[in-house]
Amino acid sequence: MPYAAISYRVKPGHDEEIAEIFANFKRVKRPELRDAEGQESGKLLGTAVFIDHDVVVRVIHYSGEFADIARKMAAESGVHTLESKLAPYLAEQRDTTTSEGFGEYFRNATMRCISQLSVETLSAQPTGV
């Protein structure tokens, strides 16, 4: 199952306020992802959020197509609530009020993946690595 990471810059010195915002975030009620035609395409399996000074990274564990995550998140009211509470702490503002704006932010903030290892990939690993 793949992972993705979304990063964004925040104003330094607000780690605790940002941690509280994420601590009060309500998980989406249904983890299913849907494609553009509305067909089930995967699931959100889990997330984790990390902060260090002026960088926040959200790691997303999912099955299916990455593009369908942005579509799901853009439709979730809890995500919009989190975004509005987070806005004062962002180093650079972004428009996530529309599905298009959220999708653009999501694409632009995605970090380049250079390695994904899991139990599933263990047997495919060359020995001695």
N, C-alpha and C positions, 0 to 999 in steps of 0.2 A: 504494500500500500504506500503510495507516495506521500511526501511531505512538501510543503511550500512554506516560504518565509516572507513576510511583509515587514518592511522597516519604515520608520519615519523618525524624523528629528523633533525633539521637544525642547522647550526652554529648560536649561539646567537648573537644578535646585528644587525641583518639584516632584521628586521621586515618590514621596509619600502620598501626595494628592493624586497623582496618576495611578499609583497602586490601589488607592481606595476606589477610584472610578472603575477599574477593572475588577476589583473584588466584589463590587455590587452589580456587575454585569449579569444579566439573566441569559442563560444558555438558550439557544433556539429550541423550540418545543419539538420540532420534527427534524431529524438529521438528514432526511432524504434530499438529494440534489435533483434538479430537473433541467433538462436541456431546453433549447429555444422552442421546441415543439410541445413542451410540457410533459415529456416522457421521463420517468425516473432514470437517472443516469449515474447515480452513485450516492455516497453518504459522507457526511462530516463525521469523522471518527473521534476527533479530539483537537484541542488547541492548547497552547501554552503561550504566555506573554512574559517577556523579559525586558528589563530596563537597566541601563547603565549610563549614568550622567545625562547625556542628551540624545540617546538612541533608544527607541523602543522597537522590539522585534516580536512579531506574532508568528508563531509556528503553527501550521495547520496540517493535521493528519487527515487524509481523505481517501476515498476510492472514487473512481470515475474521472471526469474531465474537470480540470482546474477552472476553465472559463465559467462553469456552472456554479462555482462557489460565489463569485462576484454577483451573479444574478440572484442567488438566494439571499446573500447578505444585504443587498440593496433593497430587498422587499421586507426585511425584518425591522419592526419598530424598535426593538431593543438596541439594535445596531445604531439607529439614528439617534436614540437617546444618548448612547455612549459617545458618539461623534460630537454631539452638541456640548456635552460636559467636558470632553477632551479639547475642544477648540481653543480655549484660552491658553492652553499649555503648549500648543503646537508652534514650532519655530517658523513653519511655513503653512499658511492656511490653504485649505483645499475645499472644493465643492463636492460634498457627498450627499446633497439633498435630493438629487435625481438619480435614477438608475444609470444614466449615461455618465454622470459625474463620478458616481461611486465606482463604476467599472473602469473609468480612466485612471482614477487614483489607485485602484487595486492593481492594474497592469503596470503602472509606473513605479509602484512601491515594491513590486515583487523582486526579491533578491535572486541573483543567479545561483542555481544549485550546482555545486561542484562534486558532491558525493552524497549518496543515500545508501546506507547499509542497514540490513535487518536480518532477522532469522531466515526470511525467504531468500535473501541473496547470498547467504552463507555458503551454500553448496556451489554457487557459481563463482566463488572467489578462488583465484589461484592459490595454491598452498605456499606458505612461507611469506605471505604478505601481512 
